[in-house]
Amino acid sequence: MIDVIINSYNEPKATLRAVEVFLKSSRKDLRVIVVDPFSEVEKFLRSEIKDKRFNFFLDPGEGKSYSLNLIFQEFGGSQEDIFILTDGDVYVSENVIDEFVNAFEDKKIGVVTAQPVPIDDRAEKFGYWSHFLLAGIDKVRRRLSAQKKFMECSGYLFAIRKGVIYDFPMETSEDSIIPFLFWKKDFGVKYVPSVKVYVKNPSTWDDWVNQKSRNIKAHENLNKIESDMPRTKSFLKEVREGLSFLFVYPKSLKEFFWTVQLYFARLHVYHKAFSDLRKKETYADGWRENDIASTRTLD
């Protein structure tokens, strides 16, 4: 059984698009489950989707990680089955199911992740930043996957074997801790860049800072939860990996200037995140506790 779990938050039109991509598959062993805390979203989706493979799970409103733990326990199966985890505000390439299933043919693979692709305009500064950062992530993941080393996944789209874990700590991001829990059980993590997940990134300064600082705080919590976890995302790693991109990625003087600005912007969000942590303002799994309005594409 393939269960696609789409976490959404009152984005009916965007979520409908996300669901429809998966339902284009002819597989009968497919179930698409939208998890959303708004009953109005369920009403809208059921009016638009007549496919019996579609299901709705009313999110109790305790955060994305909380709802995923409930789903893992209620819909868990054998290790031959898989969960595909994604969000309602993104959409994926149509090859996702076939490519992920093929990756899991290797019984040593427990987690598979896809390539995030920005839909933002590279000609705008925040759009360029998203292209730069995601290109860097793609480069690192290709290398780690080829070397069969541990890596964190993209929360926008990744898949796991069922029947291996049934819950995970909620004090950090699921795309970091879940792969490590599989890694500790001797399962590999594979990057499949042929599968794309199309993402709208923040296009205002406040939204950008809120999203990035929240992500940093989530990763810093990993030190408390799993101190021996290999870190693939950290300030020092960003600096080392980013230096190689500084003179290679920009295609114009304007993009080079934006790249320099991005370095200072990343320093700012790291400073903000660590300042918040010193003030005991830790990461909390409130589902979209700070609404990132500029990432909404349809609703």
C-alpha positions as CSV (number, residue, x, y, z in Angstrom):
1,M,0.0,0.0,0.0
2,I,1.2,3.5,-0.8
3,D,-0.2,6.2,1.4
4,V,0.4,9.8,0.3
5,I,0.1,12.1,3.3
6,I,-0.5,15.8,2.4
7,N,-0.4,18.1,5.3
8,S,-2.2,21.4,4.6
9,Y,-3.5,24.4,6.4
10,N,-6.6,26.0,5.0
11,E,-5.3,26.1,1.4
12,P,-8.1,24.3,-0.5
13,K,-7.2,25.3,-4.0
14,A,-3.5,24.6,-3.6
15,T,-4.2,21.3,-1.8
16,L,-6.6,20.2,-4.6
17,R,-3.8,20.7,-7.1
18,A,-1.4,18.7,-4.9
19,V,-3.9,15.8,-4.6
20,E,-4.7,15.7,-8.3
21,V,-1.1,15.1,-9.3
22,F,-1.0,11.9,-7.3
23,L,-4.4,10.7,-8.4
24,K,-3.3,10.8,-12.0
25,S,-1.6,7.5,-11.2
26,S,-3.6,4.4,-12.2
27,R,-2.3,2.4,-9.2
28,K,-5.0,0.7,-7.2
29,D,-2.8,0.3,-4.1
30,L,-2.7,4.1,-3.7
31,R,-4.4,6.2,-1.0
32,V,-4.1,10.0,-0.8
33,I,-4.9,11.4,2.7
34,V,-5.1,15.1,3.2
35,V,-4.5,16.2,6.8
36,D,-5.9,19.6,7.6
37,P,-7.5,21.2,10.7
38,F,-10.3,22.9,8.8
39,S,-13.5,21.1,8.0
40,E,-14.2,23.6,5.3
41,V,-11.2,22.2,3.4
42,E,-12.7,18.7,3.6
43,K,-16.0,19.9,2.3
44,F,-14.3,21.7,-0.7
45,L,-12.1,18.8,-1.6
46,R,-14.9,16.2,-1.4
47,S,-17.0,18.3,-3.7
48,E,-14.1,18.4,-6.2
49,I,-12.6,14.9,-5.9
50,K,-14.7,11.8,-6.7
51,D,-11.8,9.3,-6.7
52,K,-12.4,6.7,-4.0
53,R,-8.7,6.6,-3.3
54,F,-9.0,10.1,-1.7
55,N,-9.3,10.4,2.1
56,F,-9.4,13.2,4.6
57,F,-8.0,13.2,8.2
58,L,-9.1,16.1,10.4
59,D,-5.9,17.4,12.0
60,P,-6.4,17.9,15.8
61,G,-4.4,21.2,15.5
62,E,-1.4,20.1,17.6
63,G,1.2,20.5,14.9
64,K,2.4,18.7,11.8
65,S,4.6,16.3,13.7
66,Y,1.8,15.4,16.1
67,S,-0.6,14.6,13.2
68,L,2.1,12.5,11.4
69,N,2.6,10.4,14.5
70,L,-1.1,9.7,14.6
71,I,-1.0,8.8,10.9
72,F,2.0,6.5,11.3
73,Q,0.2,4.6,14.0
74,E,-3.2,4.4,12.3
75,F,-2.1,3.6,8.8
76,G,1.1,1.7,9.4
77,G,1.8,-1.5,7.5
78,S,4.6,-3.8,6.5
79,Q,8.0,-2.8,5.3
80,E,6.9,-3.4,1.8
81,D,4.5,-0.5,2.0
82,I,5.5,3.2,2.0
83,F,4.4,6.6,3.2
84,I,4.9,9.6,0.9
85,L,5.0,12.8,2.9
86,T,4.3,16.2,1.3
87,D,2.5,19.5,1.9
88,G,-0.6,21.1,0.4
89,D,1.2,24.3,-0.7
90,V,3.6,22.5,-3.1
91,Y,3.1,20.2,-6.1
92,V,5.2,17.4,-7.5
93,S,6.3,15.9,-10.8
94,E,4.1,13.1,-12.1
95,N,6.9,10.6,-12.0
96,V,7.0,10.7,-8.2
97,I,5.3,7.4,-7.4
98,D,7.1,5.3,-10.0
99,E,10.5,6.7,-9.1
100,F,10.0,6.4,-5.4
101,V,8.7,2.8,-5.7
102,N,11.8,1.9,-7.8
103,A,14.1,3.4,-5.2
104,F,12.6,1.3,-2.5
105,E,13.3,-1.9,-4.5
106,D,16.6,-1.7,-2.7
107,K,15.7,-3.3,0.6
108,K,18.5,-1.3,2.3
109,I,16.8,2.0,1.5
110,G,14.5,3.3,4.2
111,V,14.0,6.9,3.2
112,V,13.9,8.6,-0.2
113,T,13.8,12.3,-0.9
114,A,13.2,14.5,-3.9
115,Q,14.6,17.7,-5.4
116,P,13.0,21.0,-4.4
117,V,12.6,23.3,-7.4
118,P,11.8,27.0,-6.8
119,I,9.0,28.5,-8.9
120,D,10.1,31.9,-7.9
121,D,11.4,34.4,-10.5
122,R,15.2,34.4,-10.5
123,A,15.1,38.0,-11.9
124,E,13.9,39.1,-8.4
125,K,16.2,39.2,-5.4
126,F,14.2,36.8,-3.1
127,G,13.6,34.5,-6.1
128,Y,17.3,34.5,-6.9
129,W,18.0,33.6,-3.2
130,S,15.7,30.6,-3.4
131,H,17.4,29.4,-6.6
132,F,20.8,29.8,-5.1
133,L,20.0,28.0,-1.8
134,L,18.2,25.1,-3.4
135,A,20.9,24.7,-6.0
136,G,23.4,24.4,-3.1
137,I,21.2,21.8,-1.4
138,D,20.9,19.8,-4.6
139,K,24.7,19.7,-5.0
140,V,25.2,18.5,-1.4
141,R,22.5,15.8,-1.6
142,R,23.8,14.4,-4.9
143,R,27.2,14.0,-3.3
144,L,26.0,12.5,-0.1
145,S,23.6,10.1,-1.8
146,A,26.3,8.9,-4.2
147,Q,28.6,8.3,-1.2
148,K,25.8,6.5,0.6
149,K,26.2,8.9,3.6
150,F,23.6,10.2,5.9
151,M,21.6,13.3,4.9
152,E,18.6,15.1,6.0
153,C,15.6,15.2,3.7
154,S,13.3,17.8,2.2
155,G,10.1,18.2,4.2
156,Y,8.4,19.3,1.0
157,L,8.5,15.7,-0.3
158,F,10.1,12.6,1.0
159,A,9.0,8.9,1.5
160,I,9.7,6.3,4.2
161,R,9.1,2.6,4.6
162,K,6.2,1.7,6.8
163,G,6.6,-0.6,9.8
164,V,10.0,0.7,10.8
165,I,9.1,3.7,13.1
166,Y,5.7,4.6,14.5
167,D,6.5,7.9,16.1
168,F,9.3,10.4,16.4
169,P,10.2,13.4,18.7
170,M,8.2,16.5,18.0
171,E,10.7,19.0,19.2
172,T,12.4,19.3,15.8
173,S,11.7,19.1,12.1
174,E,10.4,15.8,10.8
175,D,12.6,15.9,7.7
176,S,15.7,15.9,10.0
177,I,14.9,13.4,12.7
178,I,13.0,10.8,10.7
179,P,15.9,10.0,8.4
180,F,18.2,9.7,11.4
181,L,15.9,7.2,13.1
182,F,16.0,5.1,10.0
183,W,19.8,5.5,9.8
184,K,20.2,4.2,13.3
185,K,18.2,1.1,12.2
186,D,20.8,0.6,9.4
187,F,18.6,1.9,6.6
188,G,20.0,4.1,3.9
189,V,18.7,7.5,2.7
190,K,18.5,8.1,-1.0
191,Y,18.2,11.3,-3.0
192,V,16.2,11.0,-6.3
193,P,16.6,14.3,-8.1
194,S,14.6,13.1,-11.1
195,V,11.6,13.7,-8.8
196,K,10.8,17.4,-8.5
197,V,8.8,19.2,-5.9
198,Y,7.8,22.7,-6.9
199,V,8.0,25.3,-4.1
200,K,7.1,28.9,-3.7
201,N,9.5,30.6,-1.3
202,P,9.1,33.7,0.7
203,S,9.2,37.0,-1.2
204,T,9.3,39.5,1.6
205,W,12.0,40.1,4.2
206,D,9.8,39.4,7.2
207,D,8.5,36.1,5.8
208,W,12.0,35.1,4.7
209,V,13.5,35.8,8.2
210,N,10.6,34.0,10.0
211,Q,10.9,30.9,7.9
212,K,14.6,30.6,8.0
213,S,15.1,31.4,11.7
214,R,12.4,28.8,12.6
215,N,14.2,26.2,10.5
216,I,17.5,26.9,12.2
217,K,15.9,26.6,15.7
218,A,14.4,23.3,14.7
219,H,17.9,22.0,13.7
220,E,19.6,23.3,16.8
221,N,17.1,21.2,18.9
222,L,18.7,18.1,17.3
223,N,21.7,18.6,19.6
224,K,19.4,17.9,22.6
225,I,17.5,15.1,21.0
226,E,20.2,13.2,19.1
227,S,23.6,14.5,20.0
228,D,25.4,11.9,17.8
229,M,23.4,12.7,14.6
230,P,25.6,13.7,11.7
231,R,24.8,17.4,10.8
232,T,24.2,18.1,7.2
233,K,22.8,21.5,7.9
234,S,24.7,24.0,10.1
235,F,26.2,27.4,10.0
236,L,29.8,26.2,9.3
237,K,28.6,23.8,6.6
238,E,26.7,26.6,4.9
239,V,29.8,28.7,4.9
240,R,32.0,26.0,3.5
241,E,29.6,24.9,0.8
242,G,28.5,28.4,0.0
243,L,32.0,29.7,-0.7
244,S,32.3,27.4,-3.7
245,F,29.1,28.8,-5.1
246,L,30.0,32.5,-4.6
247,F,31.9,32.9,-7.8
248,V,30.3,30.1,-9.8
249,Y,26.5,30.5,-9.5
250,P,25.9,34.2,-10.2
251,K,25.5,35.0,-13.9
252,S,25.7,38.7,-13.7
253,L,27.0,41.5,-11.5
254,K,23.5,42.0,-10.1
255,E,23.3,38.4,-9.1
256,F,26.8,38.6,-7.5
257,F,25.6,41.5,-5.5
258,W,22.5,39.6,-4.4
259,T,24.7,36.7,-3.4
260,V,26.8,38.9,-1.1
261,Q,23.6,40.3,0.4
262,L,22.4,36.7,0.9
263,Y,25.5,35.9,3.0
264,F,24.8,38.8,5.3
265,A,21.1,37.8,5.4
266,R,22.0,34.3,6.5
267,L,24.3,35.7,9.2
268,H,21.3,37.8,10.4
269,V,18.9,34.9,10.7
270,Y,21.5,32.7,12.4
271,H,22.1,35.6,14.9
272,K,18.3,36.0,15.4
273,A,17.8,32.2,15.8
274,F,20.6,31.9,18.4
275,S,19.4,35.0,20.2
276,D,15.9,33.5,20.4
277,L,17.3,30.3,21.7
278,R,19.2,32.1,24.5
279,K,15.9,33.7,25.4
280,K,14.4,30.2,25.6
281,E,12.3,30.9,22.5
282,T,12.7,27.3,21.3
283,Y,11.3,25.7,18.2
284,A,7.6,24.7,18.6
285,D,5.7,22.5,16.3
286,G,2.7,24.8,16.0
287,W,1.5,24.1,12.4
288,R,2.4,27.3,10.6
289,E,2.5,29.2,13.8
290,N,3.9,32.2,11.8
291,D,1.9,32.2,8.6
292,I,4.3,32.7,5.7
293,A,1.8,34.6,3.5
294,S,4.1,35.1,0.5
295,T,4.5,31.4,0.0
296,R,0.8,30.8,-0.7
297,T,0.4,30.2,-4.5
298,L,-3.3,29.8,-5.0
299,D,-5.4,30.5,-1.9
